[in-house]
Amino acid sequence: MKINALKGMKDILPDEQKLRDYVQGKILETYRANGFERISTPMLEDSENLDKSDGGDNLNLIFKVLKRGEKLDAALLSNDSKELSDMGLRYDLTLPLSRFYAANKNELQFPFKVIQTDRVFRAERPQKGRSREFVQCDIDILGDKSPNAEVELIDVTSRALLNIGFDDFVININDRRILRSMLENMGFPFETLDSVCITFDKLDKIGAEGIEKELNEKQLPSDAVKTLVSFISNGKEITLEDVSSRCADVSIADDLKYIIKTVETVAEKKYKIAYCPNLVRGQGYYTGVVFEIGSPKFAGAVGGGGRYDNMIGKFLGQQIPAVGFSIGFERICSILIDSGFKIPDEREKCALLYENSVPFADVMKEAEKLRKSYIVSIIRKAKKPGPQFDMLEKQGYKIFAQFKEGKLFINKND
C-alpha cells in the first residue's frame, strides 16, 4: 500500500490546517457581513454541462468519471472513447453555480449574492502554485447588470484580504469588449478575435516581438498585425484612453472608467486598482470586465474573476447578468506560510497531563475551567515524560498543567 498522497494533491498537517481554517473563516466573515449567502454544490457535474461551459483550456483538464456497470460494458464494446464517461469533477465553481441558479432561481433572492468555498479539480501538470486539487473562495452577484456589481465584488474581496492580513496587492482590470473592439477596428476579423486576445494576453511574457511572431504564425492579416505591434511598441505605457480612442465607439470604456474611479474612492489607498490592457483571462465564458489580483510576493495571479452574462442563459434560455470574483486560496495560504504569518490574538495552548490514578471525570472538570483562558488538550502523562514534553513544545504548547492528588499544578514555558 502506498502512503503518499497522489501527485498534485497533498495531506495537510494540523498547523497548516489551522492557518487555512483561520483564512477561510476571515473570508467568510467578511463576505457574510456584506450580505452574501453560502451555498454548496456537488463535486461531480454532467459531462455535457462541462463540455459546453466555455471553460477555455480548463476543458482539457477535466477529471472524467467512467460510466458504471452495464453502461460501461456497452461503452467499451462501442470502441468510442467519448462514450466511456458521463460525468466529471468540477474544474471551477462558476459552472456549478450557473446550474444551481437555473434549478433553484424561484427560491433565491434577486439579485442573488452568493458565497462558494469548496474544492475543485484539474488534471494539471503539478508545479508550484498549480495543484490537481485545490480550494476556491468565490463570491458572485447574479442579476445585476450595472457596473456597481463589479465595484462591490472588488471592494468586498479586497477587504477580505485586508482582514486576513494580506495587504500588498493590486487589482488589475480590463474589459474584453474594449480590447475586442480595438482589435477589430485594427483589422482583425471578428471570428479571430478570441485567438488574437489569447496571444495578446502574453504581452508581459513574450513582448511585442513575440506577439508579432505568434500572430504571423496564425496567418492573421499582416496589416492588422503591424498596426497592433506598432501600438504596443512605442515605449509608452498603454492607457485606457489610448485603447478606447482606437475603438469604433469610445463610450465603450465608460463602465470601466466608472469602476476604476469608484474603487479608487472606496479603497482610500489601502490597495491599488490598475488598468491592464492585455488582461484577458483564459475562460471563454467571460463577456466583459475581467480582473485579477497581483502581488509582488507571487509570480502569478492570486485571484481573479469577471463578468459572465451568457452562462446561466445556456441553462434557462434567457440571459441573466452575472459577475464573480475568486480568491486564490491556496496561493494566499502559501504566501502567508512562507512569510511566517502568525494567527493574531490566538489563545495559548495548554496540555493538561494526568496519571491513571486520577479520576478522569475530575481531570475533565479541571480542563473545562482552564478553557476559559487557554486551548486545552487532555493528555495521559507518559512514563518517561521528557520526549513527550519535547513533542508538545514542538506542537506549540506553552502551558503545562498536571493534575495529581486532587490539585492542579501549572508551569508556563516562555
C-alpha positions, -999 to +999 in steps of 0.1 A: +000+000+000+013+035-009+014+060+019+019+092-001-009+114-014-015+113-052+007+135-073-007+171-074-026+166-042-014+167-006-021+158+030-024+189+053-008+188+088-025+204+118-005+237+118-013+244+081-049+233+085-053+258+114-040+286+093-063+275+064-093+275+088-083+310+100-080+324+065-113+308+053-130+320+085-119+356+079-130+354+043-164+340+052-168+365+080-162+394+056-185+380+028-214+373+052-211+408+068-218+422+033-250+402+028-236+372+007-250+338+015-232+305+012-243+275-008-228+241-017-229+221-049-218+185-058-182+179-069-195+160-099-212+176-129-228+162-161-202+158-189-224+177-213-225+207-190-187+207-185-180+203-222-203+232-232-192+256-204-167+277-225-140+270-198-111+275-222-080+254-216-096+240-184-118+218-206-087+198-214-080+194-176-113+177-166-111+146-145-136+123-162-155+096-144-162+063-161-197+050-165-207+022-142-219-014-147-238-023-179-234+012-193-196+009-191-197-025-207-217-012-236-194+018-240-164-004-241-180-025-268-187+006-289-149+014-292-158+051-289-138+067-261-163+096-259-189+071-247-169+060-217-177+089-194-209+107-185-197+129-157-166+147-144-152+166-114-158+203-115-128+224-126-142+256-110-173+268-091-188+290-118-204+264-139-220+246-109-233+279-096-249+286-130-266+253-130-276+257-093-292+291-101-311+277-130-325+249-109-333+270-078-340+305-090-375+306-077-362+301-041-335+327-043-333+365-037-328+386-068-302+398-073-285+368-056-253+375-037-236+341-031-206+326-015-189+293-025-158+279-007-151+244-019-127+220-036-122+219-074-101+196-095-079+200-126-057+174-143-028+199-142+009+191-146+018+197-109+042+225-101+045+254-076+012+272-075-006+246-096-022+215-080-048+190-091-070+195-061-074+229-045-099+252-027-115+282-043-133+310-024-158+327-047-184+355-044-208+362-072-236+386-079-263+372-102-290+395-116-272+429-116-261+442-150-247+475-136-210+482-131-218+486-094-217+448-091-181+448-102-173+476-077-189+457-049-171+425-056-137+442-058-144+461-026-156+431-006-128+408-019-102+433-011-115+439+024-115+401+029-077+400+020-070+430+043-089+413+072-066+383+068-035+405+070-027+403+033-022+439+022+004+440-006-017+436-037-032+454-067-064+447-086-056+446-123-086+452-145-097+452-181-128+449-203-129+423-230-154+444-250-129+473-253-100+451-263-120+432-289-134+465-303-099+479-307-086+448-323-115+446-348-110+483-356-073+475-363-084+450-390-086+416-373-116+396-385-144+391-359-140+353-359-103+356-350-107+379-320-106+352-294-074+338-308-058+373-310-068+380-274-051+348-262-019+359-278-022+395-266-026+382-231+010+370-233+024+405-238+042+407-204+058+373-210+069+374-247+069+411-255+059+429-288+082+407-309+067+375-295+032+388-301+041+397-338+057+363-343+028+343-329+001+363-348+020+359-380+022+321-374-016+321-370-016+337-405-036+367-394-039+399-417-004+414-418-016+450-418-036+444-387-006+427-370+017+456-379-009+481-365-011+463-332+026+457-329+033+494-337+007+504-310+023+483-283+060+491-293+060+528-288+078+525-254+050+543-236+025+529-210-007+520-227-036+538-211-073+532-212-077+564-233-052+551-258-072+519-263-107+534-262-097+560-288-090+532-312-125+517-308-153+525-331-173+537-301-152+554-274-181+553-249-175+515-247-149+523-220-173+543-198-182+514-175-145+505-169-136+542-162-165+543-137-154+511-119-118+523-116-128+557-103-153+544-078-130+517-065-102+542-060-126+563-039-137+535-016-102+519-014-088+550+003-053+539-008-055+506+012-049+488-021-045+497-057-065+492-089-048+494-123-059+492-159-042+463-176-047+464-214-036+429-221-055+411-193-079+386-209-082+355-186-084+321-201-121+312-195-141+317-226-173+325-207-162+360-197-182+386-216-170+420-203-150+432-173-122+409-161-099+413-131-070+397-113-052+401-080-015+407-085+011+406-057+049+410-057+050+380-033+039+356-061+047+354-098+012+346-110-023+359-101-036+353-065-072+357-075-094+367-104-128+369-120-151+388-143-185+392-159-201+361-175-236+373-186-242+343-210-235+312-190-267+310-170-287+316-201-274+283-215-295+266-188-325+289-188-328+302-224-327+338-211-298+360-202-291+365-165-263+391-158-236+376-136-202+386-123-179+368-099-145+371-080-124+342-068-096+345-042-067+322-049-070+305-015-041+281-019-017+307-031-027+332-004-021+305+022+012+296+007+024+332+008+013+336+044+031+304+054+063+314+036+063+348+053+060+332+087+025+346+093+011+341+129-026+340+136-033+371+157-048+370+191-046+333+192-051+318+227-022+298+241-022+260+241-023+242+274-015+205+278-033+190+309-014+159+318-029+133+341-020+099+356-041+068+356-046+071+394-066+103+390-104+100+382-108+111+346-141+129+354-121+152+378-095+159+350-122+169+326-137+193+351-103+210+356-098+212+318-131+230+315-120+256+340-087+261+321-105+265+288-117+300+300-081+311+293-064+285+271-069+260+244-067+228+265-058+193+254-061+164+280-032+140+276-022+110+296+013+115+311+040+092+297+061+071+319+091+089+305+078+124+301+109+141+286+102+132+249+065+139+255+073+174+267+096+180+237+070+169+212+043+191+229+066+221+228+072+215+191+035+214+185+031+249+201+021+241+237+035+266+262+013+259+292+017+226+310-007+216+338-006+185+359-035+172+379-025+149+408-037+142+443-067+165+437-045+195+430-037+214+398-001+225+391+007+248+362+040+256+345+045+281+317+073+279+291+081+313+275 
